[in-house]
Structures are given as structure tokens and as C-alpha cells.
Amino acid sequence: MASLMFTDCSSSTTSRLIHLNRRSGTFLLRQCVGQLRLQTTASGRGCCIRSSSSPISAISADTKSSEGAAIVIDGKAVAKKIRDEITIEVSRMKESIGVIPGLAVILVGDRKDSATYVRNKKKACDSVGIKSFEVRLAEDSSEEEVLKSVSGFNDDPSVHGILVQLPLPSHMDEQNILNAVSIEKDVDGFHPLNIGRLAMRGREPLFVPCTPKGCIELLHRYNIEIKGKRAVVIGRSNIVGMPAALLLQREDATVSIIHSRTKNPEEITREADIIIAAVGQPNMVRGSWIKPGAVIIDVGINPVEDPSAARGYRLVGDICYEEACKVASAITPVPGGVGPMTIAMLLSNTLTSAKRIHNFQ
Ligand SMILES: Nc1nc2c(c(=O)[nH]1)N[C@@H](CN(C=O)c1ccc(C(=O)N[C@@H](CCC(=O)O)C(=O)O)cc1)CN2
């Protein structure tokens, strides 16, 4: 007997374990007429899946898939492909001009999630041949100590990319620290000059923030048209929502941003052909918010209690996946959607930086 974990979207912290016996399995398979298989996703949630590993030919953002099941946009697979492409470029650069791209990461404090992300960034660098440098500072370090590390990496010619892992401890002035990163090495794209250029027509940023860049890259790699579409971005953070909205606008979408003071979020979201959700609220967007056939990019990575999971919790997005996948034409899962793309885009930005600094085409 197999078992599937379904999230109860009406409650973010409770979940039901539904045993899938032969009968219910048949029922689900019938619902997925024409589908390839019945599958539990990496997070253990069930959905009908048309394609999960290879980019597809154009999906219309206007029309609902006839089967009533979304294509799963496989960020993990796309990120792997991008890492393979970067590996080739890194070795071509090394062989041609003897330069190895270098990425420096500054981690302040002892947040477990941040430590995991930094460890994963180092692993990803190793896997593509990028050199990595790391500074770890204690939670009670001073802002001056962080600025000193930034300044050291700004002056180090073997470092082509610098990032300060966020969030920083609350006693630090985040903007002051991000401003100190050399704009030529700002591979996170958080420097105000890079963000400012992103917002201006006719100006190009040196780097685009990794998570929003990953969202757009997924749309491109799955041939999802953006031009002329109505897009809704839920959330207006500096690192995801705001730059994602700017990028969609640059791609000629008509963009609305939904935030905590928006009066009618459901109504506005229901108009969208493309939804990017980056609000940090587990399962906030329900199936009823979604226009049939919309494409959904879920940036949320929210831990919810789950005693049956090895870690005692599992990750869910901002979108109620099992409702949304019946309405949308394509959707990113959590985990395995946008998350892996963030690190792939970081590697890509670091390679771009090294090429630019060394004038290597
Ligand atoms: N300086 C920065 N700080 C932060 C950024 C950033 O882009 N630059 N983004 C996030 C954290 N982040 C990278 O730093 C990040 C988050 C999640 C993932 C990821 O791959 N998630 C997996 C699930 C991981 C798990 O199981 O725990 C997934 O979604 O599949 C990568 C990077 C905030 N800080």
C-alpha cells in the first residue's frame, strides 16, 4: 500500500495522511486521463503530471490544459542543465586564459537555513569548477567587521563575485553592507545601482538578482510566452517580488503587484496569465484564485510541521499546489522548482562577472 501526503490548504500547519489503496489509486488515475503516470512529487504531494523533466514546446498561458492537470516545471532538472553548460564554459575559460572564476560568500550568524544555503552554494561551485571563498562571522559581529570582509574581497583579483547571505542579524544595516559590494562583483544583483538600472528603460544592470532571474529563465526554457501577458507578482520584497515585477515588465508583460495592503488580491490574481508568488505564506493562493490555464511560479519555501517527515517538517510553497495543479497549465513544485534555479543563476552571474572582468567572450 502506497501512501500520499496531501496538504490541507485550509490550514498551513496541519496535514492529512491519505492511504492510497488500489481503489483510490484507480480513482486518481481516472482523473488524470491521458496522463503519463501517477506520481508523488518530491514533497510527497500527489498531482497529475504531464511532463516533469524536459522543457516543453509552447504552453499557452490563455488556455487550460484539456486534461485539467498542470505541467510540472522541473527546476531541478533545468538547474542541472544550466550547471552542465556552466561547467563547459568554466573549463573553456581556464584552458584559454588560465582564469578560474571565484565566488566569495559572507555568512553572519548561526541561522541553520542560511548555513545550509551557503553549504549548497559551495557544493554547486565545486561541481562546476568555480573557486569558492567563505567568511563566517559570529552573530554578534559588528557591521565594521562585515564591511572589512567585503572590502577585502572587493580588492581580491581572484574573486569575481561577492555575496552576503541574507538575512543579516537585526543590529546590522543591510543596505549599508550591500552598498559596499563592488558593483562589478555584485552577483546577487542587490546593489542599488544594479536595481536602479533594472528599473530604467534603456539601461542594463550588470547583474540581475538570482531568484527572479531563475523564475524568468524557467519561463523561457519552457517556451512560455511572457510578452503581452497579464502577470501578477504576489509580494514586493527587494530580493524577489520587486525585481521579478521589473523583469516581467522588461519582457513586455502587463504587471500588477499584490502586497499586504492590496484590497482585492483574489480578484486581481484571477486575471493573471502568469503568477509569481513570493510572499512567504504557506498555501496562501488557493485554486479559486487562479484563472484556468495560468502559469504559476511559486517562490515560497515555507516549512510546515509534519511529524511523518524525517526532519519533522516539510516545505510547501505560497500556492496550494494540489488545488492549483488542477487549474493551472504549468506550475513549479516546492521543493524542486525555483529554489535550485537560485543557485544555478548565482553560478551563471559569477561566470558572467569573470568573463566581463577578463574581457573573455
Ligand atoms: N544573499 C542572498 N541571500 C538570500 C538569497 C539570495 O539569493 N541571496 N535567497 C534566499 C536563500 N537562498 C539562497 O541564498 C536559497 C533558498 C532556497 C534554495 C533551494 O534550493 N531550496 C530547495 C529546498 C531546500 C531544502 O530542502 O531545504 C528547493 O526549493 O527545492 C536555494 C537557495 C534567502 N537569502
Ligand as a Chemical Component Dictionary entry (heavy atoms), coordinates in Angstrom:
data_LIG
# 
_chem_comp.id                   LIG 
_chem_comp.type                 NON-POLYMER 
_chem_comp.pdbx_formal_charge   0 
_chem_comp.three_letter_code    LIG 
# 
loop_
_chem_comp_atom.comp_id 
_chem_comp_atom.atom_id 
_chem_comp_atom.alt_atom_id 
_chem_comp_atom.type_symbol 
_chem_comp_atom.charge 
_chem_comp_atom.model_Cartn_x 
_chem_comp_atom.model_Cartn_y 
_chem_comp_atom.model_Cartn_z 
_chem_comp_atom.pdbx_ordinal 
LIG N1  N1  N 0 22.440 36.827 -0.459 1  
LIG C1  C1  C 0 21.314 36.116 -0.638 2  
LIG N2  N2  N 0 20.600 35.711 0.401  3  
LIG C2  C2  C 0 19.450 35.003 0.185  4  
LIG C3  C3  C 0 19.052 34.649 -1.130 5  
LIG C4  C4  C 0 19.830 35.106 -2.207 6  
LIG O1  O1  O 0 19.514 34.886 -3.408 7  
LIG N3  N3  N 0 20.966 35.828 -1.934 8  
LIG N4  N4  N 0 17.947 33.811 -1.328 9  
LIG C5  C5  C 0 17.378 33.095 -0.202 10 
LIG C6  C6  C 0 18.048 31.797 0.176  11 
LIG N5  N5  N 0 18.675 31.026 -0.913 12 
LIG C7  C7  C 0 19.895 31.419 -1.350 13 
LIG O2  O2  O 0 20.617 32.120 -0.762 14 
LIG C8  C8  C 0 18.128 29.772 -1.375 15 
LIG C9  C9  C 0 16.919 29.305 -0.895 16 
LIG C10 C10 C 0 16.443 28.035 -1.298 17 
LIG C11 C11 C 0 17.154 27.253 -2.176 18 
LIG C12 C12 C 0 16.704 25.883 -2.583 19 
LIG O3  O3  O 0 17.328 25.269 -3.420 20 
LIG N6  N6  N 0 15.651 25.340 -1.977 21 
LIG C13 C13 C 0 15.230 23.969 -2.205 22 
LIG C14 C14 C 0 14.801 23.339 -0.893 23 
LIG C15 C15 C 0 15.935 23.263 0.090  24 
LIG C16 C16 C 0 15.621 22.423 1.308  25 
LIG O4  O4  O 0 15.216 21.276 1.169  26 
LIG O5  O5  O 0 15.804 22.945 2.425  27 
LIG C17 C17 C 0 14.071 23.929 -3.184 28 
LIG O6  O6  O 0 13.262 24.880 -3.208 29 
LIG O7  O7  O 0 13.964 22.945 -3.912 30 
LIG C18 C18 C 0 18.355 27.738 -2.661 31 
LIG C19 C19 C 0 18.830 28.982 -2.263 32 
LIG C20 C20 C 0 17.425 33.974 1.034  33 
LIG N7  N7  N 0 18.715 34.565 1.240  34 
# 
loop_
_chem_comp_bond.comp_id 
_chem_comp_bond.atom_id_1 
_chem_comp_bond.atom_id_2 
_chem_comp_bond.value_order 
_chem_comp_bond.pdbx_ordinal 
LIG N1  C1  SING 1  
LIG C1  N2  DOUB 2  
LIG C1  N3  SING 3  
LIG N2  C2  SING 4  
LIG C2  C3  DOUB 5  
LIG C2  N7  SING 6  
LIG C3  C4  SING 7  
LIG C3  N4  SING 8  
LIG C4  O1  DOUB 9  
LIG C4  N3  SING 10 
LIG N4  C5  SING 11 
LIG C5  C6  SING 12 
LIG C5  C20 SING 13 
LIG C6  N5  SING 14 
LIG N5  C7  SING 15 
LIG N5  C8  SING 16 
LIG C7  O2  DOUB 17 
LIG C8  C9  SING 18 
LIG C8  C19 DOUB 19 
LIG C9  C10 DOUB 20 
LIG C10 C11 SING 21 
LIG C11 C12 SING 22 
LIG C11 C18 DOUB 23 
LIG C12 O3  DOUB 24 
LIG C12 N6  SING 25 
LIG N6  C13 SING 26 
LIG C13 C14 SING 27 
LIG C13 C17 SING 28 
LIG C14 C15 SING 29 
LIG C15 C16 SING 30 
LIG C16 O4  DOUB 31 
LIG C16 O5  SING 32 
LIG C17 O6  DOUB 33 
LIG C17 O7  SING 34 
LIG C18 C19 SING 35 
LIG C20 N7  SING 36 
# 
